[in-house]
Amino acid sequence: MGTFKETSFVKHSFISMAFVLGIGFSATASAVSIDFDTEQDGTPYVGLGGSFPANEYNGVVINDSDITLGSTYVNLINPLNMGTDISGYYVNVGAFQVAPQTQLTIDFTTVVTEVSFDFANPSGDLTVFAFDVSGALLGEFDFMGMDLFINQAGFDQNAGHVDISGIGEIASILIEPDINQALIVDNLNFSPVPVPAAAWLFGSGLIGLIGIARRKKA
């Protein structure tokens, strides 16, 4: 009778763990969307906005080539921009640019399967480099923006959209205009790779079952 109870307990425990493990592996990570209209705590930006720390937003660490820490927000108020997807506040790089090349780097705290965002710069030419967790280059992608965009200072720029997927697990991206010029980024979207949340439960549960089995045997 004791053997039956032990076997039954172990059997049902494995079934329970398999069920939980299945849930963990079948769960999909939610896509993340950042429109840069508010600070991380939800406080809206006002006026000309301001700068933000590199880790202002969950899921990403954002740095740029400006001399200021973080990236500057500028309020989009020109009605001629109604045809673009850039609106409200957006990341503005290059206003205080002193580096050889205007750059925006985005490091993901969890690897992602796809990333997209809207951009604008004077020429409309943009190059995006994608890297894996080891720093190896996954791909180099060129984009051309053709939509008219007028920044708050009244300068004409060209807006476009970036969408990168199907190249593996992306750990970071480097964004560069074709020449040393201003860069605007808005509406950042990315999809983290699902993390098997219950995997650790399986490991710890298995160890526990082994211990129970040994105690019963003893």
C-alpha positions as CSV (number, residue, x, y, z in Angstrom):
1,M,0.0,0.0,0.0
2,G,2.8,2.4,0.9
3,T,4.5,1.7,-2.5
4,F,1.2,2.5,-4.3
5,K,0.9,5.8,-2.5
6,E,4.5,6.8,-3.2
7,T,4.2,5.8,-6.9
8,S,0.8,7.6,-7.2
9,F,2.2,10.7,-5.5
10,V,5.3,10.8,-7.8
11,K,3.1,10.2,-10.9
12,H,0.7,13.0,-10.1
13,S,3.5,15.3,-9.2
14,F,5.2,14.7,-12.6
15,I,1.8,15.3,-14.3
16,S,1.4,18.6,-12.4
17,M,4.9,19.7,-13.3
18,A,4.4,18.8,-16.9
19,F,1.2,20.9,-17.0
20,V,2.9,23.9,-15.4
21,L,5.9,23.5,-17.7
22,G,3.7,23.3,-20.7
23,I,2.1,26.6,-19.6
24,G,5.5,28.2,-19.1
25,F,6.7,27.2,-22.6
26,S,3.5,27.9,-24.4
27,A,3.1,31.4,-22.9
28,T,4.0,34.2,-25.4
29,A,5.7,37.4,-24.3
30,S,3.7,40.5,-24.9
31,A,4.8,43.0,-27.5
32,V,6.1,46.3,-26.1
33,S,5.2,49.7,-27.5
34,I,6.9,53.0,-26.5
35,D,5.6,56.2,-27.9
36,F,7.8,58.5,-25.8
37,D,4.9,60.7,-24.8
38,T,5.3,60.1,-21.1
39,E,8.0,59.4,-18.6
40,Q,8.2,55.8,-17.3
41,D,5.9,56.5,-14.4
42,G,3.3,57.9,-16.8
43,T,3.9,61.6,-16.2
44,P,3.3,63.4,-19.5
45,Y,6.0,65.6,-21.0
46,V,5.0,69.2,-21.5
47,G,6.4,72.1,-23.5
48,L,9.7,71.1,-25.2
49,G,9.9,68.0,-23.1
50,G,13.4,67.3,-21.7
51,S,16.0,64.6,-21.6
52,F,15.7,61.1,-20.1
53,P,18.1,58.6,-18.5
54,A,19.2,55.7,-20.7
55,N,17.1,53.2,-18.7
56,E,14.0,55.4,-18.6
57,Y,11.8,52.8,-20.2
58,N,11.3,49.1,-19.3
59,G,12.8,46.6,-21.6
60,V,15.4,48.9,-23.2
61,V,18.5,51.0,-22.5
62,I,18.7,53.9,-24.9
63,N,21.9,56.0,-25.6
64,D,22.8,58.5,-28.2
65,S,25.7,60.4,-29.5
66,D,24.6,63.8,-28.1
67,I,26.6,65.4,-25.3
68,T,23.5,65.4,-23.1
69,L,22.6,62.2,-21.1
70,G,19.8,60.4,-22.8
71,S,17.9,61.7,-25.7
72,T,16.0,64.9,-26.0
73,Y,12.2,65.1,-26.5
74,V,10.8,67.8,-28.8
75,N,7.1,68.5,-29.1
76,L,5.6,67.9,-32.6
77,I,3.2,70.8,-33.2
78,N,3.4,71.5,-36.9
79,P,0.0,70.6,-38.5
80,L,1.8,69.8,-41.8
81,N,3.0,66.6,-40.2
82,M,-0.4,65.1,-40.0
83,G,0.5,62.6,-42.7
84,T,3.3,61.0,-40.7
85,D,3.2,58.5,-37.8
86,I,5.5,60.7,-35.7
87,S,3.5,62.6,-33.2
88,G,3.5,64.1,-29.7
89,Y,7.0,63.7,-28.3
90,Y,9.8,61.8,-29.9
91,V,13.5,61.0,-29.5
92,N,15.6,63.8,-31.1
93,V,19.3,63.0,-31.7
94,G,21.9,65.4,-33.2
95,A,20.8,68.8,-31.8
96,F,23.9,68.8,-29.7
97,Q,25.9,66.4,-31.7
98,V,29.7,66.5,-31.3
99,A,30.6,62.9,-32.2
100,P,31.9,62.0,-35.7
101,Q,28.5,60.3,-36.4
102,T,25.0,60.8,-35.2
103,Q,24.0,57.5,-33.5
104,L,21.2,56.0,-31.4
105,T,21.8,52.7,-29.7
106,I,19.0,50.5,-28.2
107,D,20.0,47.6,-26.0
108,F,17.1,45.2,-25.1
109,T,17.1,43.8,-21.6
110,T,15.6,40.6,-23.1
111,V,16.4,39.5,-26.6
112,V,13.7,40.3,-29.1
113,T,12.4,38.6,-32.3
114,E,11.4,41.8,-34.1
115,V,11.7,45.5,-33.7
116,S,10.1,48.5,-35.5
117,F,10.0,52.3,-35.2
118,D,9.3,55.4,-37.2
119,F,12.1,57.8,-38.1
120,A,12.9,61.1,-39.8
121,N,16.0,62.8,-40.9
122,P,16.9,65.4,-43.6
123,S,17.9,62.9,-46.3
124,G,15.5,60.1,-45.4
125,D,18.4,57.6,-45.6
126,L,18.9,55.4,-42.6
127,T,21.0,52.3,-41.7
128,V,20.2,50.0,-38.9
129,F,22.7,47.4,-37.6
130,A,21.3,44.5,-35.5
131,F,23.4,42.4,-33.1
132,D,23.0,39.2,-31.1
133,V,23.9,38.7,-27.4
134,S,27.5,38.0,-28.3
135,G,27.8,41.3,-30.2
136,A,27.9,39.5,-33.5
137,L,26.3,41.4,-36.4
138,L,23.0,39.8,-37.4
139,G,22.4,42.1,-40.3
140,E,22.7,45.6,-41.8
141,F,19.5,47.2,-43.2
142,D,19.0,50.3,-45.2
143,F,15.8,52.3,-45.2
144,M,14.5,55.3,-47.1
145,G,11.9,57.7,-45.8
146,M,9.8,59.6,-48.4
147,D,7.1,61.3,-46.3
148,L,7.4,65.0,-45.6
149,F,8.2,65.8,-42.0
150,I,8.8,69.3,-40.7
151,N,10.4,69.5,-37.2
152,Q,9.5,72.1,-34.7
153,A,12.3,74.4,-35.9
154,G,10.7,74.4,-39.3
155,F,13.3,72.3,-41.2
156,D,12.1,69.9,-43.8
157,Q,12.9,66.2,-43.2
158,N,11.9,62.9,-44.7
159,A,10.0,60.3,-42.5
160,G,9.9,56.6,-42.9
161,H,9.4,53.3,-41.1
162,V,11.8,50.5,-39.9
163,D,10.6,46.9,-39.5
164,I,13.2,44.2,-38.8
165,S,12.3,40.5,-38.1
166,G,13.2,37.0,-39.1
167,I,16.9,37.3,-38.4
168,G,17.2,35.6,-35.1
169,E,17.3,36.9,-31.5
170,I,18.2,40.5,-31.5
171,A,20.0,41.9,-28.4
172,S,20.7,45.4,-29.6
173,I,20.5,47.8,-32.6
174,L,22.5,50.7,-33.8
175,I,20.7,53.4,-35.8
176,E,22.6,55.8,-38.0
177,P,21.6,58.4,-40.6
178,D,23.6,58.1,-43.8
179,I,25.6,61.2,-42.9
180,N,26.2,63.2,-39.7
181,Q,22.8,64.7,-39.5
182,A,19.8,65.0,-37.1
183,L,17.8,61.9,-36.3
184,I,14.2,61.6,-35.0
185,V,12.8,58.3,-33.7
186,D,9.3,57.5,-32.5
187,N,6.9,54.6,-31.8
188,L,9.4,52.0,-30.8
189,N,7.9,48.5,-30.9
190,F,9.6,45.2,-30.1
191,S,8.6,41.6,-29.2
192,P,10.7,39.9,-26.5
193,V,11.4,36.2,-26.9
194,P,9.1,34.2,-24.6
195,V,10.8,33.2,-21.4
196,P,9.8,29.7,-20.0
197,A,8.7,31.0,-16.7
198,A,8.0,27.6,-15.3
199,A,11.3,26.0,-16.3
200,W,12.8,26.7,-12.9
201,L,9.8,25.1,-11.3
202,F,10.4,21.9,-13.2
203,G,14.1,21.8,-12.1
204,S,13.4,22.5,-8.5
205,G,10.4,20.2,-8.4
206,L,12.4,17.3,-10.0
207,I,15.1,17.7,-7.3
208,G,12.4,17.7,-4.6
209,L,10.9,14.5,-6.0
210,I,14.2,12.8,-6.2
211,G,14.8,13.7,-2.5
212,I,11.3,12.3,-1.5
213,A,11.9,9.1,-3.5
214,R,15.2,8.6,-1.7
215,R,13.7,9.2,1.7
216,K,10.8,6.8,1.0
217,K,13.3,4.1,-0.2
218,A,15.5,4.6,2.9
